[in-house]
Amino acid sequence: SAATYGITLSSANQNATSNFNLVNPTATATLPYSLQFADSATGGTLTTVGTTTLSGVGNNQLPGCGGVDNARLTVTVLSTSLQTAPTDTYADTITMVVVPQ
């Protein structure tokens, strides 16, 4: 059986306009990235993640959705951003909240 869910993604390094950023250890440089979500592991339309709740459909009868991937989260850093970023280590933590609808 299928059931709908809402998913919200956020980050400590997300700014007021919903842009996500990787940050170096001294917080002196950032590297912007985007998140896209699709309610399908193999296809479906990727939706850019911002501050709104996204919807999906999952199998609510079997543990782990029946052992089948049913969604995809893609992280994208533009090559132009990588080329202009100072050499360093960058990190961020994404928080994902999933709730039944």
Phi and psi in radians as a Rosetta constraint file:
Dihedral C 1 N 2 CA 2 C 2 CIRCULARHARMONIC -1.793 0.35
Dihedral N 2 CA 2 C 2 N 3 CIRCULARHARMONIC 2.542 0.35
Dihedral C 2 N 3 CA 3 C 3 CIRCULARHARMONIC -2.423 0.35
Dihedral N 3 CA 3 C 3 N 4 CIRCULARHARMONIC 2.572 0.35
Dihedral C 3 N 4 CA 4 C 4 CIRCULARHARMONIC -1.558 0.35
Dihedral N 4 CA 4 C 4 N 5 CIRCULARHARMONIC 2.701 0.35
Dihedral C 4 N 5 CA 5 C 5 CIRCULARHARMONIC -2.485 0.35
Dihedral N 5 CA 5 C 5 N 6 CIRCULARHARMONIC 2.761 0.35
Dihedral C 5 N 6 CA 6 C 6 CIRCULARHARMONIC -1.934 0.35
Dihedral N 6 CA 6 C 6 N 7 CIRCULARHARMONIC 2.522 0.35
Dihedral C 6 N 7 CA 7 C 7 CIRCULARHARMONIC -2.311 0.35
Dihedral N 7 CA 7 C 7 N 8 CIRCULARHARMONIC 2.291 0.35
Dihedral C 7 N 8 CA 8 C 8 CIRCULARHARMONIC -2.176 0.35
Dihedral N 8 CA 8 C 8 N 9 CIRCULARHARMONIC 2.316 0.35
Dihedral C 8 N 9 CA 9 C 9 CIRCULARHARMONIC -2.051 0.35
Dihedral N 9 CA 9 C 9 N 10 CIRCULARHARMONIC 2.416 0.35
Dihedral C 9 N 10 CA 10 C 10 CIRCULARHARMONIC -2.556 0.35
Dihedral N 10 CA 10 C 10 N 11 CIRCULARHARMONIC 2.958 0.35
Dihedral C 10 N 11 CA 11 C 11 CIRCULARHARMONIC -2.601 0.35
Dihedral N 11 CA 11 C 11 N 12 CIRCULARHARMONIC 2.570 0.35
Dihedral C 11 N 12 CA 12 C 12 CIRCULARHARMONIC -1.126 0.35
Dihedral N 12 CA 12 C 12 N 13 CIRCULARHARMONIC -0.415 0.35
Dihedral C 12 N 13 CA 13 C 13 CIRCULARHARMONIC -1.797 0.35
Dihedral N 13 CA 13 C 13 N 14 CIRCULARHARMONIC 0.371 0.35
Dihedral C 13 N 14 CA 14 C 14 CIRCULARHARMONIC -1.517 0.35
Dihedral N 14 CA 14 C 14 N 15 CIRCULARHARMONIC 2.308 0.35
Dihedral C 14 N 15 CA 15 C 15 CIRCULARHARMONIC -1.604 0.35
Dihedral N 15 CA 15 C 15 N 16 CIRCULARHARMONIC -3.128 0.35
Dihedral C 15 N 16 CA 16 C 16 CIRCULARHARMONIC -1.115 0.35
Dihedral N 16 CA 16 C 16 N 17 CIRCULARHARMONIC -0.368 0.35
Dihedral C 16 N 17 CA 17 C 17 CIRCULARHARMONIC -1.730 0.35
Dihedral N 17 CA 17 C 17 N 18 CIRCULARHARMONIC 0.348 0.35
Dihedral C 17 N 18 CA 18 C 18 CIRCULARHARMONIC 1.268 0.35
Dihedral N 18 CA 18 C 18 N 19 CIRCULARHARMONIC 0.269 0.35
Dihedral C 18 N 19 CA 19 C 19 CIRCULARHARMONIC -1.436 0.35
Dihedral N 19 CA 19 C 19 N 20 CIRCULARHARMONIC 2.419 0.35
Dihedral C 19 N 20 CA 20 C 20 CIRCULARHARMONIC -1.705 0.35
Dihedral N 20 CA 20 C 20 N 21 CIRCULARHARMONIC 2.548 0.35
Dihedral C 20 N 21 CA 21 C 21 CIRCULARHARMONIC -2.432 0.35
Dihedral N 21 CA 21 C 21 N 22 CIRCULARHARMONIC 2.373 0.35
Dihedral C 21 N 22 CA 22 C 22 CIRCULARHARMONIC -1.461 0.35
Dihedral N 22 CA 22 C 22 N 23 CIRCULARHARMONIC 2.504 0.35
Dihedral C 22 N 23 CA 23 C 23 CIRCULARHARMONIC -2.235 0.35
Dihedral N 23 CA 23 C 23 N 24 CIRCULARHARMONIC 2.480 0.35
Dihedral C 23 N 24 CA 24 C 24 CIRCULARHARMONIC -1.354 0.35
Dihedral N 24 CA 24 C 24 N 25 CIRCULARHARMONIC 2.890 0.35
Dihedral C 24 N 25 CA 25 C 25 CIRCULARHARMONIC -1.017 0.35
Dihedral N 25 CA 25 C 25 N 26 CIRCULARHARMONIC -0.522 0.35
Dihedral C 25 N 26 CA 26 C 26 CIRCULARHARMONIC -1.639 0.35
Dihedral N 26 CA 26 C 26 N 27 CIRCULARHARMONIC 0.060 0.35
Dihedral C 26 N 27 CA 27 C 27 CIRCULARHARMONIC 0.991 0.35
Dihedral N 27 CA 27 C 27 N 28 CIRCULARHARMONIC 0.584 0.35
Dihedral C 27 N 28 CA 28 C 28 CIRCULARHARMONIC -1.785 0.35
Dihedral N 28 CA 28 C 28 N 29 CIRCULARHARMONIC -0.150 0.35
Dihedral C 28 N 29 CA 29 C 29 CIRCULARHARMONIC -2.520 0.35
Dihedral N 29 CA 29 C 29 N 30 CIRCULARHARMONIC 2.532 0.35
Dihedral C 29 N 30 CA 30 C 30 CIRCULARHARMONIC -2.190 0.35
Dihedral N 30 CA 30 C 30 N 31 CIRCULARHARMONIC 2.737 0.35
Dihedral C 30 N 31 CA 31 C 31 CIRCULARHARMONIC -2.302 0.35
Dihedral N 31 CA 31 C 31 N 32 CIRCULARHARMONIC 1.872 0.35
Dihedral C 31 N 32 CA 32 C 32 CIRCULARHARMONIC -1.210 0.35
Dihedral N 32 CA 32 C 32 N 33 CIRCULARHARMONIC 2.562 0.35
Dihedral C 32 N 33 CA 33 C 33 CIRCULARHARMONIC -2.522 0.35
Dihedral N 33 CA 33 C 33 N 34 CIRCULARHARMONIC 2.842 0.35
Dihedral C 33 N 34 CA 34 C 34 CIRCULARHARMONIC -2.129 0.35
Dihedral N 34 CA 34 C 34 N 35 CIRCULARHARMONIC 2.704 0.35
Dihedral C 34 N 35 CA 35 C 35 CIRCULARHARMONIC -2.051 0.35
Dihedral N 35 CA 35 C 35 N 36 CIRCULARHARMONIC 2.393 0.35
Dihedral C 35 N 36 CA 36 C 36 CIRCULARHARMONIC -2.236 0.35
Dihedral N 36 CA 36 C 36 N 37 CIRCULARHARMONIC 2.465 0.35
Dihedral C 36 N 37 CA 37 C 37 CIRCULARHARMONIC -2.141 0.35
Dihedral N 37 CA 37 C 37 N 38 CIRCULARHARMONIC 2.430 0.35
Dihedral C 37 N 38 CA 38 C 38 CIRCULARHARMONIC -2.305 0.35
Dihedral N 38 CA 38 C 38 N 39 CIRCULARHARMONIC 2.373 0.35
Dihedral C 38 N 39 CA 39 C 39 CIRCULARHARMONIC -1.440 0.35
Dihedral N 39 CA 39 C 39 N 40 CIRCULARHARMONIC 0.867 0.35
Dihedral C 39 N 40 CA 40 C 40 CIRCULARHARMONIC -2.957 0.35
Dihedral N 40 CA 40 C 40 N 41 CIRCULARHARMONIC 2.389 0.35
Dihedral C 40 N 41 CA 41 C 41 CIRCULARHARMONIC -1.376 0.35
Dihedral N 41 CA 41 C 41 N 42 CIRCULARHARMONIC -0.401 0.35
Dihedral C 41 N 42 CA 42 C 42 CIRCULARHARMONIC -2.023 0.35
Dihedral N 42 CA 42 C 42 N 43 CIRCULARHARMONIC -0.192 0.35
Dihedral C 42 N 43 CA 43 C 43 CIRCULARHARMONIC -2.771 0.35
Dihedral N 43 CA 43 C 43 N 44 CIRCULARHARMONIC -2.528 0.35
Dihedral C 43 N 44 CA 44 C 44 CIRCULARHARMONIC 1.436 0.35
Dihedral N 44 CA 44 C 44 N 45 CIRCULARHARMONIC 2.863 0.35
Dihedral C 44 N 45 CA 45 C 45 CIRCULARHARMONIC -1.525 0.35
Dihedral N 45 CA 45 C 45 N 46 CIRCULARHARMONIC 2.251 0.35
Dihedral C 45 N 46 CA 46 C 46 CIRCULARHARMONIC -1.340 0.35
Dihedral N 46 CA 46 C 46 N 47 CIRCULARHARMONIC 2.240 0.35
Dihedral C 46 N 47 CA 47 C 47 CIRCULARHARMONIC -1.914 0.35
Dihedral N 47 CA 47 C 47 N 48 CIRCULARHARMONIC 2.253 0.35
Dihedral C 47 N 48 CA 48 C 48 CIRCULARHARMONIC -1.182 0.35
Dihedral N 48 CA 48 C 48 N 49 CIRCULARHARMONIC 2.321 0.35
Dihedral C 48 N 49 CA 49 C 49 CIRCULARHARMONIC -1.481 0.35
Dihedral N 49 CA 49 C 49 N 50 CIRCULARHARMONIC 2.375 0.35
Dihedral C 49 N 50 CA 50 C 50 CIRCULARHARMONIC -2.380 0.35
Dihedral N 50 CA 50 C 50 N 51 CIRCULARHARMONIC -2.131 0.35
Dihedral C 50 N 51 CA 51 C 51 CIRCULARHARMONIC -1.865 0.35
Dihedral N 51 CA 51 C 51 N 52 CIRCULARHARMONIC -0.103 0.35
Dihedral C 51 N 52 CA 52 C 52 CIRCULARHARMONIC -1.542 0.35
Dihedral N 52 CA 52 C 52 N 53 CIRCULARHARMONIC 2.713 0.35
Dihedral C 52 N 53 CA 53 C 53 CIRCULARHARMONIC -1.349 0.35
Dihedral N 53 CA 53 C 53 N 54 CIRCULARHARMONIC 2.319 0.35
Dihedral C 53 N 54 CA 54 C 54 CIRCULARHARMONIC -1.705 0.35
Dihedral N 54 CA 54 C 54 N 55 CIRCULARHARMONIC 2.715 0.35
Dihedral C 54 N 55 CA 55 C 55 CIRCULARHARMONIC -1.958 0.35
Dihedral N 55 CA 55 C 55 N 56 CIRCULARHARMONIC 2.642 0.35
Dihedral C 55 N 56 CA 56 C 56 CIRCULARHARMONIC -2.590 0.35
Dihedral N 56 CA 56 C 56 N 57 CIRCULARHARMONIC 3.045 0.35
Dihedral C 56 N 57 CA 57 C 57 CIRCULARHARMONIC -2.241 0.35
Dihedral N 57 CA 57 C 57 N 58 CIRCULARHARMONIC 2.277 0.35
Dihedral C 57 N 58 CA 58 C 58 CIRCULARHARMONIC -2.311 0.35
Dihedral N 58 CA 58 C 58 N 59 CIRCULARHARMONIC 2.972 0.35
Dihedral C 58 N 59 CA 59 C 59 CIRCULARHARMONIC -1.539 0.35
Dihedral N 59 CA 59 C 59 N 60 CIRCULARHARMONIC 1.941 0.35
Dihedral C 59 N 60 CA 60 C 60 CIRCULARHARMONIC -1.629 0.35
Dihedral N 60 CA 60 C 60 N 61 CIRCULARHARMONIC 0.098 0.35
Dihedral C 60 N 61 CA 61 C 61 CIRCULARHARMONIC -1.760 0.35
Dihedral N 61 CA 61 C 61 N 62 CIRCULARHARMONIC -0.419 0.35
Dihedral C 61 N 62 CA 62 C 62 CIRCULARHARMONIC -2.017 0.35
Dihedral N 62 CA 62 C 62 N 63 CIRCULARHARMONIC 2.393 0.35
Dihedral C 62 N 63 CA 63 C 63 CIRCULARHARMONIC -1.009 0.35
Dihedral N 63 CA 63 C 63 N 64 CIRCULARHARMONIC 2.437 0.35
Dihedral C 63 N 64 CA 64 C 64 CIRCULARHARMONIC 1.097 0.35
Dihedral N 64 CA 64 C 64 N 65 CIRCULARHARMONIC 0.501 0.35
Dihedral C 64 N 65 CA 65 C 65 CIRCULARHARMONIC 1.004 0.35
Dihedral N 65 CA 65 C 65 N 66 CIRCULARHARMONIC 0.570 0.35
Dihedral C 65 N 66 CA 66 C 66 CIRCULARHARMONIC 1.305 0.35
Dihedral N 66 CA 66 C 66 N 67 CIRCULARHARMONIC 0.317 0.35
Dihedral C 66 N 67 CA 67 C 67 CIRCULARHARMONIC 1.328 0.35
Dihedral N 67 CA 67 C 67 N 68 CIRCULARHARMONIC 0.275 0.35
Dihedral C 67 N 68 CA 68 C 68 CIRCULARHARMONIC -2.051 0.35
Dihedral N 68 CA 68 C 68 N 69 CIRCULARHARMONIC 2.292 0.35
Dihedral C 68 N 69 CA 69 C 69 CIRCULARHARMONIC -1.106 0.35
Dihedral N 69 CA 69 C 69 N 70 CIRCULARHARMONIC 2.368 0.35
Dihedral C 69 N 70 CA 70 C 70 CIRCULARHARMONIC -2.271 0.35
Dihedral N 70 CA 70 C 70 N 71 CIRCULARHARMONIC 0.145 0.35
Dihedral C 70 N 71 CA 71 C 71 CIRCULARHARMONIC -2.695 0.35
Dihedral N 71 CA 71 C 71 N 72 CIRCULARHARMONIC 2.863 0.35
Dihedral C 71 N 72 CA 72 C 72 CIRCULARHARMONIC -2.461 0.35
Dihedral N 72 CA 72 C 72 N 73 CIRCULARHARMONIC 2.339 0.35
Dihedral C 72 N 73 CA 73 C 73 CIRCULARHARMONIC -2.084 0.35
Dihedral N 73 CA 73 C 73 N 74 CIRCULARHARMONIC 2.161 0.35
Dihedral C 73 N 74 CA 74 C 74 CIRCULARHARMONIC -2.016 0.35
Dihedral N 74 CA 74 C 74 N 75 CIRCULARHARMONIC 2.303 0.35
Dihedral C 74 N 75 CA 75 C 75 CIRCULARHARMONIC -1.873 0.35
Dihedral N 75 CA 75 C 75 N 76 CIRCULARHARMONIC 2.254 0.35
Dihedral C 75 N 76 CA 76 C 76 CIRCULARHARMONIC -2.212 0.35
Dihedral N 76 CA 76 C 76 N 77 CIRCULARHARMONIC 2.212 0.35
Dihedral C 76 N 77 CA 77 C 77 CIRCULARHARMONIC -2.012 0.35
Dihedral N 77 CA 77 C 77 N 78 CIRCULARHARMONIC 2.162 0.35
Dihedral C 77 N 78 CA 78 C 78 CIRCULARHARMONIC -1.179 0.35
Dihedral N 78 CA 78 C 78 N 79 CIRCULARHARMONIC 2.468 0.35
Dihedral C 78 N 79 CA 79 C 79 CIRCULARHARMONIC -1.064 0.35
Dihedral N 79 CA 79 C 79 N 80 CIRCULARHARMONIC -0.587 0.35
Dihedral C 79 N 80 CA 80 C 80 CIRCULARHARMONIC -1.131 0.35
Dihedral N 80 CA 80 C 80 N 81 CIRCULARHARMONIC -0.609 0.35
Dihedral C 80 N 81 CA 81 C 81 CIRCULARHARMONIC -1.199 0.35
Dihedral N 81 CA 81 C 81 N 82 CIRCULARHARMONIC -0.711 0.35
Dihedral C 81 N 82 CA 82 C 82 CIRCULARHARMONIC -1.113 0.35
Dihedral N 82 CA 82 C 82 N 83 CIRCULARHARMONIC -0.698 0.35
Dihedral C 82 N 83 CA 83 C 83 CIRCULARHARMONIC -1.186 0.35
Dihedral N 83 CA 83 C 83 N 84 CIRCULARHARMONIC -0.500 0.35
Dihedral C 83 N 84 CA 84 C 84 CIRCULARHARMONIC -1.740 0.35
Dihedral N 84 CA 84 C 84 N 85 CIRCULARHARMONIC -0.101 0.35
Dihedral C 84 N 85 CA 85 C 85 CIRCULARHARMONIC -1.354 0.35
Dihedral N 85 CA 85 C 85 N 86 CIRCULARHARMONIC 2.467 0.35
Dihedral C 85 N 86 CA 86 C 86 CIRCULARHARMONIC -1.079 0.35
Dihedral N 86 CA 86 C 86 N 87 CIRCULARHARMONIC 2.538 0.35
Dihedral C 86 N 87 CA 87 C 87 CIRCULARHARMONIC -1.115 0.35
Dihedral N 87 CA 87 C 87 N 88 CIRCULARHARMONIC 2.146 0.35
Dihedral C 87 N 88 CA 88 C 88 CIRCULARHARMONIC -3.043 0.35
Dihedral N 88 CA 88 C 88 N 89 CIRCULARHARMONIC -3.099 0.35
Dihedral C 88 N 89 CA 89 C 89 CIRCULARHARMONIC -1.772 0.35
Dihedral N 89 CA 89 C 89 N 90 CIRCULARHARMONIC 2.294 0.35
Dihedral C 89 N 90 CA 90 C 90 CIRCULARHARMONIC -2.113 0.35
Dihedral N 90 CA 90 C 90 N 91 CIRCULARHARMONIC 2.535 0.35
Dihedral C 90 N 91 CA 91 C 91 CIRCULARHARMONIC -2.609 0.35
Dihedral N 91 CA 91 C 91 N 92 CIRCULARHARMONIC 2.811 0.35
Dihedral C 91 N 92 CA 92 C 92 CIRCULARHARMONIC -2.764 0.35
Dihedral N 92 CA 92 C 92 N 93 CIRCULARHARMONIC 2.784 0.35
Dihedral C 92 N 93 CA 93 C 93 CIRCULARHARMONIC -2.123 0.35
Dihedral N 93 CA 93 C 93 N 94 CIRCULARHARMONIC 2.181 0.35
Dihedral C 93 N 94 CA 94 C 94 CIRCULARHARMONIC -1.741 0.35
Dihedral N 94 CA 94 C 94 N 95 CIRCULARHARMONIC 2.297 0.35
Dihedral C 94 N 95 CA 95 C 95 CIRCULARHARMONIC -1.820 0.35
Dihedral N 95 CA 95 C 95 N 96 CIRCULARHARMONIC 2.228 0.35
Dihedral C 95 N 96 CA 96 C 96 CIRCULARHARMONIC -2.030 0.35
Dihedral N 96 CA 96 C 96 N 97 CIRCULARHARMONIC 2.168 0.35
Dihedral C 96 N 97 CA 97 C 97 CIRCULARHARMONIC -2.009 0.35
Dihedral N 97 CA 97 C 97 N 98 CIRCULARHARMONIC 2.141 0.35
Dihedral C 97 N 98 CA 98 C 98 CIRCULARHARMONIC -2.015 0.35
Dihedral N 98 CA 98 C 98 N 99 CIRCULARHARMONIC 2.229 0.35
Dihedral C 98 N 99 CA 99 C 99 CIRCULARHARMONIC -2.303 0.35
Dihedral N 99 CA 99 C 99 N 100 CIRCULARHARMONIC 2.521 0.35
Dihedral C 99 N 100 CA 100 C 100 CIRCULARHARMONIC -1.180 0.35
Dihedral N 100 CA 100 C 100 N 101 CIRCULARHARMONIC 2.605 0.35
